[in-house]
Amino acid sequence: MNSAKLLLIGFIFVAGSRAMPQFPSGYRYSTQYCRDTLTARQLYVGEVFTRPGQCVRVQCLGTLQLWEDTCKVPVGLKGDCHVLLPSETNLVYPKCCPLYECKTFTSNPEGELEQTNTYDHTGNLRKSHLTEVIVINKDRLGPNLREGPTVQPNVRKYSI
């Protein structure tokens, strides 16, 4: 009788385990990880960090490969450009990337226009500043106004 009970319990256990659905391996918990060779840091799939002392974002992909994002120098910027380094240190990517400030000058008979554009590392415009210098020419005044006292024209600079 005991062997019959034992056989019945074994049969239920085997039949019950076969009735359970088999999940693909992607649904199971996996302890696989990526290792950053420069810092020896372990990253699990989807984990992201910024390397200390560098402006590089490192991410562990689902294929267990590392993906690195770095600051690029934007192409096609116009004018006289120079780099603006971040004032703070230990910022995370992309806040640690430098900005690029480019100045262009346009002259016409009325004055000069100076435009300053600030771009991020991807080339997106972050800020724009326009300065116009207007030259007042006394020769353009009417004939009645020329007879007054001679005054040097003022050059005024204002921002828009």
OpenMM code with the backbone's topology and positions (N, CA, C; nanometers):
from openmm import Vec3, app, unit

residues = "MET ASN SER ALA LYS LEU LEU LEU ILE GLY PHE ILE PHE VAL ALA GLY SER ARG ALA MET PRO GLN PHE PRO SER GLY TYR ARG TYR SER THR GLN TYR CYS ARG ASP THR LEU THR ALA ARG GLN LEU TYR VAL GLY GLU VAL PHE THR ARG PRO GLY GLN CYS VAL ARG VAL GLN CYS LEU GLY THR LEU GLN LEU TRP GLU ASP THR CYS LYS VAL PRO VAL GLY LEU LYS GLY ASP CYS HIS VAL LEU LEU PRO SER GLU THR ASN LEU VAL TYR PRO LYS CYS CYS PRO LEU TYR GLU CYS LYS THR PHE THR SER ASN PRO GLU GLY GLU LEU GLU GLN THR ASN THR TYR ASP HIS THR GLY ASN LEU ARG LYS SER HIS LEU THR GLU VAL ILE VAL ILE ASN LYS ASP ARG LEU GLY PRO ASN LEU ARG GLU GLY PRO THR VAL GLN PRO ASN VAL ARG LYS TYR SER ILE".split()
positions = [
    Vec3(0.0810, -0.1175, 0.0000),
    Vec3(0.0000, 0.0000, 0.0000),
    Vec3(0.0872, 0.1264, 0.0000),
    Vec3(0.1954, 0.1243, 0.0777),
    Vec3(0.2850, 0.2394, 0.0807),
    Vec3(0.3504, 0.2615, -0.0547),
    Vec3(0.3855, 0.1551, -0.1207),
    Vec3(0.4489, 0.1706, -0.2519),
    Vec3(0.3497, 0.2261, -0.3540),
    Vec3(0.2221, 0.1942, -0.3408),
    Vec3(0.1210, 0.2480, -0.4313),
    Vec3(0.1048, 0.3984, -0.4091),
    Vec3(0.1070, 0.4412, -0.2819),
    Vec3(0.0979, 0.5841, -0.2516),
    Vec3(0.2205, 0.6580, -0.3048),
    Vec3(0.3350, 0.5971, -0.2848),
    Vec3(0.4595, 0.6580, -0.3311),
    Vec3(0.4608, 0.6682, -0.4835),
    Vec3(0.4132, 0.5639, -0.5506),
    Vec3(0.4055, 0.5652, -0.6961),
    Vec3(0.3065, 0.6711, -0.7451),
    Vec3(0.1933, 0.6850, -0.6770),
    Vec3(0.0929, 0.7842, -0.7131),
    Vec3(0.1475, 0.9267, -0.6935),
    Vec3(0.2171, 0.9509, -0.5844),
    Vec3(0.2766, 1.0832, -0.5588),
    Vec3(0.3838, 1.1133, -0.6636),
    Vec3(0.4652, 1.0170, -0.6991),
    Vec3(0.5681, 1.0356, -0.8020),
    Vec3(0.5061, 1.0662, -0.9369),
    Vec3(0.3969, 0.9967, -0.9701),
    Vec3(0.3294, 1.0209, -1.0967),
    Vec3(0.2718, 1.1634, -1.1019),
    Vec3(0.2107, 1.2081, -0.9925),
    Vec3(0.1543, 1.3437, -0.9868),
    Vec3(0.2661, 1.4474, -1.0013),
    Vec3(0.3798, 1.4243, -0.9367),
    Vec3(0.4921, 1.5179, -0.9436),
    Vec3(0.5455, 1.5291, -1.0866),
    Vec3(0.5643, 1.4149, -1.1532),
    Vec3(0.6171, 1.4158, -1.2899),
    Vec3(0.5157, 1.4778, -1.3856),
    Vec3(0.3900, 1.4434, -1.3733),
    Vec3(0.2868, 1.4972, -1.4622),
    Vec3(0.2694, 1.6471, -1.4386),
    Vec3(0.2763, 1.6902, -1.3142),
    Vec3(0.2613, 1.8331, -1.2816),
    Vec3(0.3764, 1.9156, -1.3367),
    Vec3(0.4971, 1.8633, -1.3300),
    Vec3(0.6115, 1.9398, -1.3794),
    Vec3(0.6099, 1.9487, -1.5323),
    Vec3(0.5544, 1.8496, -1.5984),
    Vec3(0.5449, 1.8548, -1.7448),
    Vec3(0.4346, 1.9506, -1.7897),
    Vec3(0.3352, 1.9734, -1.7057),
    Vec3(0.2244, 2.0616, -1.7412),
    Vec3(0.2631, 2.2088, -1.7283),
    Vec3(0.3698, 2.2396, -1.6559),
    Vec3(0.4127, 2.3787, -1.6390),
    Vec3(0.4752, 2.4291, -1.7689),
    Vec3(0.4453, 2.5532, -1.8081),
    Vec3(0.5030, 2.6064, -1.9324),
    Vec3(0.6535, 2.6280, -1.9172),
    Vec3(0.7235, 2.6063, -2.0251),
    Vec3(0.8681, 2.6287, -2.0274),
    Vec3(0.8932, 2.7699, -2.0786),
    Vec3(0.9587, 2.8531, -1.9982),
    Vec3(0.9884, 2.9908, -2.0368),
    Vec3(1.1211, 2.9954, -2.1094),
    Vec3(1.1314, 3.0833, -2.2087),
    Vec3(1.2611, 3.1013, -2.2741),
    Vec3(1.3642, 3.1535, -2.1731),
    Vec3(1.4891, 3.1359, -2.2053),
    Vec3(1.5949, 3.1725, -2.1120),
    Vec3(1.5967, 3.3224, -2.0822),
    Vec3(1.5392, 3.4047, -2.1676),
    Vec3(1.5360, 3.5482, -2.1445),
    Vec3(1.4513, 3.5872, -2.0248),
    Vec3(1.3592, 3.5012, -1.9836),
    Vec3(1.2737, 3.5313, -1.8700),
    Vec3(1.3378, 3.4914, -1.7377),
    Vec3(1.4418, 3.4177, -1.7428),
    Vec3(1.5082, 3.3750, -1.6200),
    Vec3(1.6080, 3.4804, -1.5750),
    Vec3(1.6309, 3.4855, -1.4460),
    Vec3(1.7294, 3.5781, -1.3924),
    Vec3(1.8672, 3.5324, -1.4356),
    Vec3(1.9443, 3.6249, -1.4878),
    Vec3(2.0785, 3.5938, -1.5335),
    Vec3(2.1766, 3.6821, -1.4583),
    Vec3(2.2846, 3.6253, -1.4150),
    Vec3(2.3864, 3.7025, -1.3432),
    Vec3(2.4979, 3.7455, -1.4371),
    Vec3(2.4714, 3.7458, -1.5668),
    Vec3(2.5749, 3.7856, -1.6611),
    Vec3(2.5934, 3.9368, -1.6560),
    Vec3(2.7138, 3.9796, -1.6817),
    Vec3(2.7461, 4.1210, -1.6750),
    Vec3(2.8595, 4.1527, -1.7714),
    Vec3(2.8780, 4.2808, -1.7941),
    Vec3(2.9907, 4.3303, -1.8724),
    Vec3(3.0954, 4.3804, -1.7737),
    Vec3(3.2194, 4.3844, -1.8174),
    Vec3(3.3253, 4.4397, -1.7329),
    Vec3(3.3995, 4.5452, -1.8136),
    Vec3(3.4058, 4.6654, -1.7561),
    Vec3(3.4816, 4.7742, -1.8173),
    Vec3(3.6287, 4.7474, -1.7905),
    Vec3(3.7054, 4.7315, -1.8964),
    Vec3(3.8464, 4.6932, -1.8799),
    Vec3(3.9317, 4.8057, -1.8232),
    Vec3(3.8909, 4.9313, -1.8415),
    Vec3(3.9713, 5.0421, -1.7898),
    Vec3(3.9527, 5.0647, -1.6402),
    Vec3(3.8310, 5.0399, -1.5907),
    Vec3(3.8042, 5.0624, -1.4484),
    Vec3(3.7806, 4.9323, -1.3720),
    Vec3(3.7713, 4.8196, -1.4418),
    Vec3(3.7413, 4.6878, -1.3838),
    Vec3(3.6040, 4.6851, -1.3165),
    Vec3(3.5176, 4.7749, -1.3532),
    Vec3(3.3842, 4.7816, -1.2944),
    Vec3(3.2910, 4.6846, -1.3659),
    Vec3(3.2060, 4.6156, -1.2868),
    Vec3(3.1048, 4.5260, -1.3421),
    Vec3(2.9782, 4.6063, -1.3692),
    Vec3(2.9207, 4.5838, -1.4855),
    Vec3(2.7949, 4.6487, -1.5208),
    Vec3(2.6964, 4.5416, -1.5628),
    Vec3(2.5781, 4.5466, -1.5074),
    Vec3(2.4731, 4.4564, -1.5502),
    Vec3(2.4059, 4.5150, -1.6738),
    Vec3(2.3340, 4.4326, -1.7474),
    Vec3(2.2703, 4.4753, -1.8718),
    Vec3(2.1825, 4.5978, -1.8449),
    Vec3(2.2047, 4.7033, -1.9239),
    Vec3(2.1292, 4.8272, -1.9100),
    Vec3(2.1908, 4.9280, -1.8150),
    Vec3(2.2888, 4.8869, -1.7374),
    Vec3(2.3518, 4.9786, -1.6421),
    Vec3(2.4447, 5.0754, -1.7158),
    Vec3(2.4491, 5.1998, -1.6679),
    Vec3(2.5258, 5.3067, -1.7313),
    Vec3(2.6067, 5.3786, -1.6241),
    Vec3(2.7294, 5.4193, -1.6582),
    Vec3(2.8065, 5.5048, -1.5680),
    Vec3(2.9023, 5.5902, -1.6490),
    Vec3(2.9483, 5.6996, -1.5883),
    Vec3(3.0479, 5.7882, -1.6493),
    Vec3(3.1818, 5.7566, -1.5857),
    Vec3(3.2815, 5.7297, -1.6697),
    Vec3(3.4143, 5.6981, -1.6171),
    Vec3(3.4701, 5.8167, -1.5395),
    Vec3(3.5248, 5.7914, -1.4217),
    Vec3(3.5831, 5.9013, -1.3442),
    Vec3(3.7048, 5.9602, -1.4152),
    Vec3(3.7117, 6.0929, -1.4161),
    Vec3(3.8241, 6.1611, -1.4786),
    Vec3(3.8153, 6.1700, -1.6296),
    Vec3(3.7128, 6.1102, -1.6884),
    Vec3(3.6923, 6.1149, -1.8329),
    Vec3(3.5482, 6.1570, -1.8588),
    Vec3(3.5243, 6.2084, -1.9754),
    Vec3(3.3871, 6.2418, -2.0131),
    Vec3(3.3394, 6.1348, -2.1109),
    Vec3(3.3243, 6.0125, -2.0599),
    Vec3(3.2844, 5.8968, -2.1399),
    Vec3(3.1727, 5.8245, -2.0656),
    Vec3(3.0593, 5.8017, -2.1347),
    Vec3(2.9503, 5.7231, -2.0772),
    Vec3(2.9648, 5.5800, -2.1267),
    Vec3(2.9615, 5.4848, -2.0347),
    Vec3(2.9765, 5.3429, -2.0665),
    Vec3(2.8454, 5.2731, -2.0317),
    Vec3(2.7972, 5.1875, -2.1233),
    Vec3(2.6716, 5.1158, -2.1024),
    Vec3(2.6901, 4.9701, -2.1395),
    Vec3(2.6284, 4.8807, -2.0619),
    Vec3(2.6313, 4.7374, -2.0911),
    Vec3(2.5076, 4.7030, -2.1741),
    Vec3(2.5302, 4.6532, -2.2952),
    Vec3(2.4209, 4.6170, -2.3857),
    Vec3(2.3706, 4.4762, -2.3560),
    Vec3(2.2553, 4.4432, -2.4105),
    Vec3(2.1979, 4.3098, -2.3932),
    Vec3(2.2830, 4.2002, -2.4540),
    Vec3(2.3720, 4.2353, -2.5449),
    Vec3(2.4637, 4.1381, -2.6058),
    Vec3(2.5908, 4.1213, -2.5224),
    Vec3(2.5911, 4.1843, -2.4025),
    Vec3(2.7063, 4.1833, -2.3110),
    Vec3(2.8278, 4.2521, -2.3715),
    Vec3(2.8030, 4.3491, -2.4580),
    Vec3(2.9096, 4.4322, -2.5126),
    Vec3(2.8986, 4.5707, -2.4505),
    Vec3(3.0122, 4.6367, -2.4377),
    Vec3(3.0131, 4.7727, -2.3850),
    Vec3(2.9910, 4.8725, -2.4982),
    Vec3(2.9139, 4.9751, -2.4700),
    Vec3(2.8913, 5.0850, -2.5627),
    Vec3(2.9446, 5.2108, -2.4968),
    Vec3(3.0266, 5.2869, -2.5698),
    Vec3(3.0848, 5.4090, -2.5157),
    Vec3(3.0356, 5.5300, -2.5944),
    Vec3(2.9918, 5.6316, -2.5224),
    Vec3(2.9561, 5.7604, -2.5814),
    Vec3(3.0600, 5.8616, -2.5366),
    Vec3(3.1146, 5.9368, -2.6329),
    Vec3(3.2146, 6.0382, -2.6012),
    Vec3(3.1722, 6.1714, -2.6613),
    Vec3(3.2368, 6.2766, -2.6169),
    Vec3(3.2091, 6.4108, -2.6701),
    Vec3(3.2686, 6.4220, -2.8097),
    Vec3(3.1891, 6.4669, -2.9012),
    Vec3(3.2349, 6.4871, -3.0386),
    Vec3(3.2536, 6.6369, -3.0635),
    Vec3(3.3346, 6.6697, -3.1623),
    Vec3(3.3485, 6.8081, -3.2066),
    Vec3(3.2494, 6.8270, -3.3210),
    Vec3(3.1529, 6.9180, -3.3046),
    Vec3(3.0534, 6.9346, -3.4108),
    Vec3(3.1162, 6.9852, -3.5400),
    Vec3(3.0611, 6.9396, -3.6504),
    Vec3(3.1113, 6.9812, -3.7819),
    Vec3(3.0157, 7.0839, -3.8416),
    Vec3(3.0680, 7.1664, -3.9297),
    Vec3(2.9852, 7.2622, -4.0019),
    Vec3(2.9525, 7.3893, -3.9253),
    Vec3(3.0228, 7.4157, -3.8157),
    Vec3(2.9977, 7.5399, -3.7430),
    Vec3(3.0584, 7.6562, -3.8203),
    Vec3(2.9905, 7.7699, -3.8190),
    Vec3(3.0368, 7.8861, -3.8953),
    Vec3(3.0923, 7.9916, -3.8012),
    Vec3(3.1946, 8.0610, -3.8489),
    Vec3(3.2518, 8.1710, -3.7733),
    Vec3(3.3808, 8.1322, -3.7040),
    Vec3(3.4250, 8.2215, -3.6172),
    Vec3(3.5462, 8.2009, -3.5377),
    Vec3(3.5046, 8.1287, -3.4096),
    Vec3(3.5362, 7.9988, -3.3993),
    Vec3(3.4884, 7.9159, -3.2884),
    Vec3(3.6002, 7.8845, -3.1899),
    Vec3(3.5627, 7.8771, -3.0619),
    Vec3(3.6558, 7.8310, -2.9598),
    Vec3(3.5790, 7.7486, -2.8565),
    Vec3(3.6541, 7.6681, -2.7816),
    Vec3(3.5963, 7.5723, -2.6870),
    Vec3(3.5699, 7.6411, -2.5532),
    Vec3(3.4519, 7.6127, -2.4953),
    Vec3(3.4181, 7.6572, -2.3604),
    Vec3(3.4124, 7.5339, -2.2711),
    Vec3(3.5135, 7.5147, -2.1880),
    Vec3(3.5162, 7.3987, -2.0992),
    Vec3(3.4185, 7.4196, -1.9837),
    Vec3(3.3582, 7.3115, -1.9321),
    Vec3(3.2670, 7.3266, -1.8183),
    Vec3(3.3422, 7.3809, -1.6964),
    Vec3(3.2753, 7.4638, -1.6189),
    Vec3(3.3393, 7.5223, -1.5012),
    Vec3(3.3458, 7.4233, -1.3851),
    Vec3(3.2533, 7.3282, -1.3810),
    Vec3(3.2518, 7.2282, -1.2742),
    Vec3(3.3262, 7.1027, -1.3181),
    Vec3(3.3789, 7.0304, -1.2213),
    Vec3(3.4440, 6.9026, -1.2494),
    Vec3(3.3538, 6.7896, -1.2015),
    Vec3(3.3837, 6.6690, -1.2435),
    Vec3(3.3104, 6.5473, -1.2052),
    Vec3(3.1635, 6.5506, -1.2467),
    Vec3(3.1347, 6.6129, -1.3591),
    Vec3(2.9991, 6.6099, -1.4130),
    Vec3(2.9790, 6.4803, -1.4903),
    Vec3(2.8543, 6.4338, -1.4979),
    Vec3(2.8237, 6.3128, -1.5735),
    Vec3(2.8060, 6.3491, -1.7205),
    Vec3(2.8199, 6.2484, -1.8058),
    Vec3(2.8015, 6.2661, -1.9495),
    Vec3(2.6546, 6.2954, -1.9751),
    Vec3(2.6156, 6.3849, -2.0585),
    Vec3(2.6885, 6.4719, -2.1493),
    Vec3(2.7181, 6.6100, -2.0910),
    Vec3(2.6834, 6.6331, -1.9630),
    Vec3(2.7069, 6.7656, -1.9039),
    Vec3(2.8549, 6.7988, -1.8931),
    Vec3(2.9408, 6.6979, -1.8969),
    Vec3(3.0852, 6.7212, -1.8884),
    Vec3(3.1454, 6.7612, -2.0233),
    Vec3(3.0703, 6.7500, -2.1313),
    Vec3(3.1220, 6.7850, -2.2643),
    Vec3(3.1341, 6.9366, -2.2788),
    Vec3(3.2350, 6.9816, -2.3520),
    Vec3(3.2516, 7.1261, -2.3703),
    Vec3(3.1470, 7.1830, -2.4654),
    Vec3(3.1269, 7.3135, -2.4544),
    Vec3(3.0431, 7.3869, -2.5486),
    Vec3(3.1344, 7.4579, -2.6471),
    Vec3(3.0785, 7.4993, -2.7588),
    Vec3(3.1559, 7.5670, -2.8631),
    Vec3(3.0907, 7.7015, -2.8915),
    Vec3(3.1684, 7.8091, -2.8747),
    Vec3(3.1189, 7.9445, -2.8985),
    Vec3(3.1758, 7.9954, -3.0304),
    Vec3(3.0866, 8.0355, -3.1204),
    Vec3(3.1271, 8.0807, -3.2542),
    Vec3(3.0758, 8.2223, -3.2777),
    Vec3(3.1655, 8.3099, -3.3239),
    Vec3(3.1296, 8.4490, -3.3526),
    Vec3(3.1369, 8.4739, -3.5027),
    Vec3(3.0351, 8.5440, -3.5536),
    Vec3(3.0348, 8.5872, -3.6934),
    Vec3(3.0116, 8.7379, -3.6955),
    Vec3(3.0685, 8.8031, -3.7943),
    Vec3(3.0575, 8.9479, -3.8090),
    Vec3(3.0024, 8.9795, -3.9474),
    Vec3(2.9081, 9.0730, -3.9523),
    Vec3(2.8516, 9.1199, -4.0779),
    Vec3(2.8562, 9.2725, -4.0764),
    Vec3(2.9138, 9.3309, -4.1797),
    Vec3(2.9230, 9.4774, -4.1884),
    Vec3(2.8315, 9.5291, -4.2971),
    Vec3(2.7767, 9.6480, -4.2727),
    Vec3(2.6988, 9.7194, -4.3726),
    Vec3(2.7223, 9.8687, -4.3501),
    Vec3(2.6721, 9.9574, -4.4363),
    Vec3(2.6993, 10.1011, -4.4205),
    Vec3(2.6488, 10.1601, -4.2883),
    Vec3(2.5490, 10.1003, -4.2285),
    Vec3(2.4934, 10.1532, -4.1036),
    Vec3(2.5692, 10.1069, -3.9798),
    Vec3(2.6494, 10.0038, -3.9911),
    Vec3(2.7201, 9.9540, -3.8735),
    Vec3(2.7663, 9.8111, -3.8911),
    Vec3(2.7812, 9.7443, -3.7789),
    Vec3(2.8321, 9.6073, -3.7789),
    Vec3(2.7460, 9.5210, -3.6879),
    Vec3(2.7233, 9.3992, -3.7310),
    Vec3(2.6437, 9.3037, -3.6551),
    Vec3(2.7341, 9.1900, -3.6110),
    Vec3(2.7386, 9.1652, -3.4808),
    Vec3(2.8187, 9.0552, -3.4258),
    Vec3(2.7230, 8.9530, -3.3650),
    Vec3(2.7294, 8.8299, -3.4135),
    Vec3(2.6431, 8.7244, -3.3616),
    Vec3(2.7297, 8.6194, -3.2939),
    Vec3(2.6924, 8.5838, -3.1711),
    Vec3(2.7638, 8.4820, -3.0948),
    Vec3(2.6685, 8.3660, -3.0705),
    Vec3(2.7008, 8.2498, -3.1250),
    Vec3(2.6201, 8.1292, -3.1070),
    Vec3(2.6982, 8.0294, -3.0231),
    Vec3(2.6288, 7.9632, -2.9314),
    Vec3(2.6896, 7.8606, -2.8475),
    Vec3(2.6241, 7.7269, -2.8808),
    Vec3(2.7078, 7.6269, -2.9122),
    Vec3(2.6605, 7.4946, -2.9530),
    Vec3(2.7092, 7.3887, -2.8544),
    Vec3(2.6321, 7.2793, -2.8427),
    Vec3(2.6790, 7.1665, -2.7626),
    Vec3(2.7616, 7.0726, -2.8504),
    Vec3(2.8051, 6.9603, -2.7930),
    Vec3(2.8951, 6.8689, -2.8646),
    Vec3(2.8283, 6.7967, -2.9816),
    Vec3(2.6955, 6.8016, -2.9890),
    Vec3(2.6266, 6.7391, -3.1023),
    Vec3(2.5947, 6.8399, -3.2124),
    Vec3(2.6265, 6.9681, -3.1896),
    Vec3(2.6005, 7.0716, -3.2887),
    Vec3(2.4674, 7.1414, -3.2709),
    Vec3(2.3949, 7.1116, -3.1623),
    Vec3(2.2676, 7.1787, -3.1357),
    Vec3(2.2936, 7.3178, -3.0785),
    Vec3(2.2187, 7.4164, -3.1274),
    Vec3(2.2315, 7.5534, -3.0798),
    Vec3(2.1759, 7.5629, -2.9384),
    Vec3(2.2568, 7.6093, -2.8440),
    Vec3(2.2151, 7.6227, -2.7042),
    Vec3(2.1810, 7.7665, -2.6680),
    Vec3(2.2536, 7.8618, -2.7277),
    Vec3(2.2337, 8.0023, -2.6933),
    Vec3(2.2784, 8.0877, -2.8109),
    Vec3(2.2107, 8.2001, -2.8302),
    Vec3(2.2483, 8.2930, -2.9363),
    Vec3(2.2429, 8.4350, -2.8809),
    Vec3(2.3428, 8.5150, -2.9161),
    Vec3(2.3515, 8.6528, -2.8683),
    Vec3(2.3852, 8.7411, -2.9879),
    Vec3(2.3137, 8.8512, -3.0003),
    Vec3(2.3307, 8.9409, -3.1138),
    Vec3(2.3684, 9.0794, -3.0618),
    Vec3(2.4759, 9.1364, -3.1154),
    Vec3(2.5190, 9.2717, -3.0809),
    Vec3(2.5297, 9.3508, -3.2103),
    Vec3(2.4707, 9.4705, -3.2097),
    Vec3(2.4752, 9.5541, -3.3284),
    Vec3(2.5385, 9.6877, -3.2927),
    Vec3(2.6393, 9.7270, -3.3684),
    Vec3(2.7035, 9.8569, -3.3524),
    Vec3(2.6497, 9.9459, -3.4632),
    Vec3(2.5836, 10.0546, -3.4237),
    Vec3(2.5258, 10.1468, -3.5210),
    Vec3(2.6140, 10.2706, -3.5263),
    Vec3(2.6573, 10.3079, -3.6456),
    Vec3(2.7392, 10.4268, -3.6652),
    Vec3(2.6485, 10.5385, -3.7146),
    Vec3(2.6490, 10.6493, -3.6416),
    Vec3(2.5692, 10.7648, -3.6814),
    Vec3(2.6598, 10.8557, -3.7626),
    Vec3(2.6251, 10.8756, -3.8867),
    Vec3(2.7079, 10.9527, -3.9786),
    Vec3(2.6515, 11.0939, -3.9904),
    Vec3(2.7312, 11.1966, -3.9521),
    Vec3(2.6824, 11.3344, -3.9575),
    Vec3(2.6624, 11.3830, -4.1006),
    Vec3(2.7263, 11.3216, -4.1978),
    Vec3(2.7092, 11.3613, -4.3375),
    Vec3(2.5699, 11.3284, -4.3892),
    Vec3(2.4997, 11.2422, -4.3230),
    Vec3(2.3666, 11.2024, -4.3691),
    Vec3(2.2583, 11.2936, -4.3136),
    Vec3(2.2962, 11.3905, -4.2279),
    Vec3(2.1980, 11.4825, -4.1713),
    Vec3(2.1522, 11.5813, -4.2781),
    Vec3(2.0366, 11.6408, -4.2576),
    Vec3(1.9819, 11.7375, -4.3526),
    Vec3(2.0653, 11.8656, -4.3568),
    Vec3(2.0480, 11.9500, -4.4604),
    Vec3(2.1292, 12.0712, -4.4763),
    Vec3(2.1110, 12.1709, -4.3620),
    Vec3(1.9946, 12.1790, -4.3008),
    Vec3(1.9723, 12.2745, -4.1920),
    Vec3(2.0451, 12.2332, -4.0645),
    Vec3(2.0663, 12.1076, -4.0452),
    Vec3(2.1282, 12.0602, -3.9216),
    Vec3(2.2802, 12.0623, -3.9284),
    Vec3(2.3382, 12.0773, -4.0462),
    Vec3(2.4840, 12.0745, -4.0601),
    Vec3(2.5506, 12.2001, -4.0036),
    Vec3(2.4756, 12.3069, -3.9924),
    Vec3(2.5351, 12.4326, -3.9505),
    Vec3(2.5558, 12.4403, -3.8003),
    Vec3(2.5035, 12.3469, -3.7247),
    Vec3(2.5197, 12.3484, -3.5795),
    Vec3(2.6618, 12.3140, -3.5395),
    Vec3(2.6871, 12.3107, -3.4091),
    Vec3(2.8214, 12.2791, -3.3612),
    Vec3(2.8615, 12.1383, -3.4035),
    Vec3(2.9911, 12.1246, -3.4285),
    Vec3(3.0424, 11.9951, -3.4709),
    Vec3(3.0552, 11.9042, -3.3490),
    Vec3(2.9903, 11.7911, -3.3569),
    Vec3(2.9936, 11.6933, -3.2473),
    Vec3(3.0348, 11.5599, -3.3066),
    Vec3(3.1256, 11.4931, -3.2394),
    Vec3(3.1664, 11.3607, -3.2857),
    Vec3(3.0492, 11.2643, -3.2664),
    Vec3(3.0226, 11.1808, -3.3648),
    Vec3(2.9117, 11.0856, -3.3501),
    Vec3(2.9450, 10.9799, -3.2451),
    Vec3(2.8438, 10.9439, -3.1707),
    Vec3(2.8601, 10.8388, -3.0700),
    Vec3(2.8375, 10.7031, -3.1345),
    Vec3(2.9167, 10.6101, -3.0938),
    Vec3(2.8951, 10.4722, -3.1363),
    Vec3(2.8351, 10.4016, -3.0169),
    Vec3(2.7146, 10.3526, -3.0343),
    Vec3(2.6472, 10.2845, -2.9243),
    Vec3(2.6417, 10.1357, -2.9529),
    Vec3(2.6608, 10.0582, -2.8495),
    Vec3(2.6559, 9.9133, -2.8619),
    Vec3(2.5401, 9.8659, -2.7759),
    Vec3(2.4526, 9.7880, -2.8334),
    Vec3(2.3420, 9.7349, -2.7554),
    Vec3(2.3193, 9.5898, -2.7940),
    Vec3(2.2575, 9.5184, -2.7050),
    Vec3(2.2314, 9.3757, -2.7265),
    Vec3(2.0843, 9.3546, -2.7510),
    Vec3(2.0578, 9.2584, -2.8367),
    Vec3(1.9189, 9.2234, -2.8671),
    Vec3(1.8916, 9.0878, -2.8078),
] * unit.nanometer
topology = app.Topology()
chain = topology.addChain("A")
for resn in residues:
    res = topology.addResidue(resn, chain)
    for name in ("N", "CA", "C"):
        topology.addAtom(name, app.Element.getBySymbol(name[0]), res)
